[in-house]
Amino acid sequence: MGRAVELFTQPKTVKSVKKEKAFLKIVFMGTPPFGATVLRRLAASHEVIGVVTQPDRPAGRKNTLTPPAVKVVAQELGLPVLQIERLRGPEVQSRLKEFANGADVFVVASFGMLLPVAVLEMPPLGSLNVHASLLPAYRGASPVAQAILDGRNETGVTIMQMEKGLDTGPALSRVVVPIAPDDTQPTLLEKLAQAGAELLVETLPRWANHEIQPEPQDHNQATHTGIIKKEDGLINWLESAAGIERKSRAYDPWPGIYTLWQGQTLKLGHCEVLPEKVDHLSPGETALLPVGGSPSLIIGTGQGGLAPLELQLPGKRMLPVADFVRGYPDFVGAKLG
């Protein structure tokens, strides 16, 4: 896969400062798998002197206390770890300053909390963020899901200089990453993490060597994303089948997409859009229709038909749709939502 990379270099008339170190000393801040992928690649090229991440959280049905992915990788690499709940207040900032003593730069990748200005300005080279979009598009918490929801065929990663605003700082470099028709949020996140990690290790030495001219964002072109909530996964059957299918990929694995049937929450797994017209089905109505020579379960939508390949009721496992219909024959002809 080709890489369309931009590094915003200084004009040739500007003399570069000679780099004094073979490796930069970096404090890395991140939490989920996106950050873990970036950390692993970063540690192979520079000296990561410490890792800051969020506390262990309960996870799974048994609420087992689970460390964040970044902590797991940091411990594998033998790196010091500082876990904090928040970054505001003189006491925690003093603790961070002591932990980060000697760092040239802070690198942030999907950390999950805002850095106060006092923290951003601690290291001499400032703080850089690995953001999973082509800024100023998709600022905020869920840029990858939103790119899938919008049906985009490409997105990317921007390395930006952090400032007080949320993802408003000037860009140092960016890389374009195609979105495949079957990409889910996890698969696209991993592609972006790998591309962003490579871009980061290319950008850091040039940033340290004063070879990059930060490019201010055009704030008039900015778009924003919010935190994904469980209710975002509730299907509105008046939407198009294509839109619901994109939602199934954007909200994988959480919150997923779901509807209501007989007073229960019904979760839909992987879905396909039916190319044929199904105008005779009302939105949310289910039917067995011949598709490709064999009957398939189709659900009517505001535009087109949706073919779920898996279905799941509360407390049950996700079933192939044929097995589900065999166990619940009255599902055919039902009205959902």
C-alpha positions in Angstrom: 0.0 0.0 0.0 1.5 3.3 -1.0 1.9 6.1 1.5 1.1 9.7 0.7 3.2 11.5 3.3 3.6 15.3 3.9 6.3 16.7 6.2 6.1 20.5 6.4 9.8 21.3 6.1 11.4 24.7 6.5 12.2 26.7 3.4 15.7 26.0 2.1 16.8 29.5 3.2 16.4 28.5 6.8 19.5 26.8 8.2 18.9 23.6 10.2 20.4 23.2 13.6 22.7 20.2 13.8 21.1 17.3 15.8 23.1 16.6 18.9 21.6 13.2 19.9 21.2 9.9 18.1 18.1 9.3 20.2 15.5 11.6 21.7 14.4 11.1 25.3 10.7 10.8 25.2 7.8 10.5 27.7 4.9 8.7 26.0 1.3 9.1 26.9 -1.4 6.7 25.7 -4.0 4.2 26.8 -5.7 1.9 24.3 -4.3 -0.4 21.6 -3.8 2.5 19.1 -1.3 4.0 21.6 0.3 0.6 22.3 1.1 0.1 18.6 2.7 3.6 18.4 4.6 3.0 21.6 6.1 -0.2 20.5 7.4 1.3 17.2 8.6 4.5 19.0 10.6 2.6 21.6 12.5 0.8 18.7 13.8 4.2 17.4 14.1 6.5 20.4 14.7 6.4 24.1 11.4 6.3 25.9 12.2 7.2 29.5 8.7 6.7 30.8 5.1 6.0 29.9 2.1 7.7 31.3 -1.3 6.0 31.1 -4.7 5.8 32.8 -5.4 3.5 35.7 -6.4 -0.2 35.4 -10.2 -0.5 34.8 -12.8 -3.2 35.3 -13.5 -5.0 32.1 -15.6 -7.9 30.8 -18.7 -9.6 32.3 -16.8 -10.3 35.5 -15.5 -6.7 35.8 -11.9 -8.0 36.1 -9.4 -5.2 36.8 -7.6 -4.9 33.5 -4.5 -2.8 32.6 -4.6 -0.6 29.6 -2.9 -1.9 26.4 -0.2 0.8 26.7 0.7 -0.4 30.2 1.0 -4.0 29.0 3.4 -3.0 26.2 5.4 -0.7 28.5 5.9 -3.5 31.0 6.9 -5.9 28.2 9.6 -3.3 27.1 10.7 -2.8 30.7 9.7 0.9 30.7 8.7 2.9 33.9 5.0 3.5 34.1 3.0 6.2 35.8 -0.8 5.7 36.0 -2.8 8.8 36.7 -6.5 9.6 36.8 -6.2 13.3 35.9 -3.5 15.8 35.1 -4.8 18.9 36.8 -3.5 20.3 40.1 0.0 21.2 41.3 0.5 17.9 43.2 0.0 15.6 40.2 1.9 18.0 37.9 4.8 18.0 40.3 4.8 14.2 40.3 4.7 14.1 36.5 7.5 16.7 36.2 9.7 14.5 38.5 8.7 11.3 36.5 9.5 13.1 33.2 12.8 14.6 34.3 15.2 14.7 31.3 12.6 14.3 28.6 13.1 16.2 25.3 9.5 15.9 24.2 6.2 14.4 25.2 4.4 12.2 22.6 0.7 11.6 23.0 -1.3 9.0 21.2 -4.9 8.3 22.2 -4.3 9.2 25.9 -7.9 9.9 26.7 -7.5 13.2 28.7 -6.6 16.8 27.9 -3.1 18.0 28.9 -3.1 21.4 30.7 -0.8 24.1 29.2 1.6 23.7 32.2 2.1 20.0 31.2 2.3 20.7 27.4 5.2 23.1 28.0 7.2 21.0 30.4 9.7 19.5 27.8 11.9 21.7 25.7 10.5 20.4 22.4 6.9 20.7 23.6 4.2 18.0 23.2 3.2 16.3 20.0 0.0 14.4 19.3 -0.5 11.4 16.9 -4.1 12.1 15.8 -6.0 9.6 13.7 -7.4 11.9 11.1 -6.3 14.4 8.4 -6.8 17.6 10.6 -8.7 19.8 10.6 -11.2 17.1 9.7 -12.5 15.0 12.6 -11.1 16.7 15.6 -12.1 15.1 18.9 -12.7 11.6 20.4 -14.0 9.4 17.6 -12.3 10.3 14.3 -12.0 6.8 13.0 -15.6 5.8 13.7 -16.8 9.0 12.1 -14.8 8.5 8.9 -16.4 5.1 8.5 -19.9 6.4 9.3 -19.4 9.2 6.6 -18.5 6.6 4.0 -15.1 8.1 3.4 -12.7 6.2 1.2 -9.6 7.6 2.9 -8.5 9.2 6.2 -5.1 9.4 7.7 -2.9 10.5 10.6 -1.6 14.0 11.6 1.3 14.6 13.8 0.5 17.9 15.4 2.0 20.3 17.9 -0.3 20.4 20.9 -1.8 23.6 22.4 -4.6 24.5 24.7 -7.4 23.7 22.3 -8.7 20.3 21.4 -6.8 19.1 18.3 -6.3 22.7 17.2 -2.5 22.9 17.1 -0.4 23.2 13.9 0.4 20.1 11.9 4.0 18.9 11.5 3.3 16.0 9.1 0.5 13.8 7.9 0.0 10.5 6.0 -3.1 9.4 4.0 -4.5 5.9 4.7 -7.2 4.3 2.4 -10.4 2.9 4.0 -11.3 -0.5 2.7 -15.0 -1.3 2.1 -14.9 -3.9 4.9 -12.8 -2.0 7.4 -14.2 -2.0 10.9 -13.1 0.5 13.6 -10.5 -2.0 15.0 -9.0 -2.9 11.6 -8.8 0.8 10.5 -7.4 1.9 13.9 -4.6 -0.7 13.5 -3.8 0.6 10.0 -3.7 4.1 11.2 -1.6 3.2 14.3 1.0 1.6 12.1 1.1 4.4 9.6 1.1 7.0 12.4 3.9 5.3 14.2 6.1 5.3 11.1 5.3 8.9 10.4 6.1 9.8 14.0 9.6 8.2 13.9 10.2 10.1 10.6 9.0 13.4 12.0 10.7 13.5 15.4 14.3 13.9 14.3 13.4 16.6 11.9 11.3 18.4 14.6 14.3 18.2 17.0 16.6 19.4 14.3 14.3 22.5 13.6 13.7 21.3 10.0 9.9 21.5 10.2 7.8 24.6 9.8 4.4 23.8 11.6 1.4 24.4 9.4 -1.5 26.2 11.1 -4.9 24.5 10.7 -7.7 26.2 8.8 -10.2 26.4 11.7 -13.0 27.3 9.3 -12.6 23.8 7.7 -12.7 22.0 11.0 -15.2 19.2 11.7 -15.7 17.6 15.2 -16.5 14.2 16.7 -17.8 13.4 20.1 -17.6 10.5 22.5 -19.5 7.4 21.3 -22.4 6.5 23.6 -24.3 3.2 23.9 -27.5 4.7 22.5 -25.6 5.6 19.3 -25.9 1.9 18.3 -29.7 1.9 18.3 -30.8 1.4 14.7 -33.3 3.8 13.1 -34.8 1.7 10.3 -35.7 4.8 8.4 -32.0 5.2 7.7 -30.6 3.6 4.5 -29.2 0.1 4.5 -25.8 1.5 3.5 -25.8 3.8 6.4 -26.7 1.1 8.9 -24.1 -1.2 7.5 -21.4 1.5 7.9 -22.7 2.0 11.5 -22.2 -1.8 12.2 -18.5 -1.4 11.2 -17.9 2.0 12.9 -19.4 0.8 16.2 -17.5 -2.6 16.2 -16.9 -3.8 18.9 -18.8 -1.3 21.1 -21.6 -0.4 21.3 -22.4 -2.5 18.2 -25.7 -1.9 16.5 -29.0 -3.2 18.0 -32.8 -3.0 17.6 -35.8 -4.2 19.6 -37.8 -7.4 19.0 -40.5 -8.7 21.3 -39.4 -6.3 24.1 -35.8 -7.5 23.9 -32.6 -6.0 22.7 -31.5 -7.7 19.5 -27.9 -7.1 18.5 -26.8 -7.4 14.8 -23.4 -8.6 13.9 -21.8 -8.3 10.5 -24.2 -7.0 7.8 -24.4 -6.7 4.0 -26.4 -4.3 1.8 -28.8 -6.0 -0.6 -28.2 -4.7 -4.1 -31.7 -5.5 -5.2 -34.7 -3.3 -4.5 -37.0 -4.3 -1.7 -39.6 -1.6 -1.9 -42.3 -4.0 -0.7 -40.6 -4.2 2.8 -41.4 -1.5 5.2 -38.6 -0.2 7.4 -37.8 -2.7 10.1 -39.8 -5.5 8.5 -38.1 -8.9 8.1 -38.5 -11.4 5.3 -36.8 -14.4 3.6 -36.0 -13.4 0.1 -34.0 -15.2 -2.7 -30.6 -13.8 -3.0 -28.0 -15.4 -5.2 -30.2 -18.5 -5.6 -30.8 -19.1 -1.9 -33.1 -17.6 0.7 -31.6 -14.8 2.9 -33.0 -12.9 5.8 -33.6 -9.3 4.7 -34.7 -6.3 6.7 -36.4 -3.3 5.1 -34.9 0.1 5.6 -35.5 3.6 4.5 -33.5 2.8 1.4 -32.6 -0.7 0.3 -32.5 -4.0 2.2 -30.1 -5.0 5.0 -28.9 -8.6 5.3 -27.6 -9.3 8.8 -25.2 -12.3 8.9 -25.3 -12.7 12.7 -27.9 -12.0 15.4 -27.7 -12.1 19.2 -30.3 -11.9 22.0 -29.4 -10.9 25.6 -27.5 -13.6 27.5 -27.1 -15.6 24.3 -24.1 -16.0 22.0 -24.0 -14.4 18.6 -25.5 -16.9 16.1 -25.3 -17.2 12.3 -28.6 -15.8 11.0 -29.7 -19.2 9.6 -29.3 -20.8 13.1 -31.1 -17.9 14.7 -34.1 -18.2 12.3 -34.2 -21.9 12.9 -34.4 -21.3 16.6 -36.9 -18.4 16.3 -39.0 -19.0 13.2 -41.4 -16.3 14.2 -38.6 -13.8 13.5 -39.4 -14.0 9.8 -42.2 -11.5 9.1 -41.5 -9.5 12.3 -41.4 -5.7 12.7 -38.4 -4.4 14.5 -37.7 -1.3 16.3 
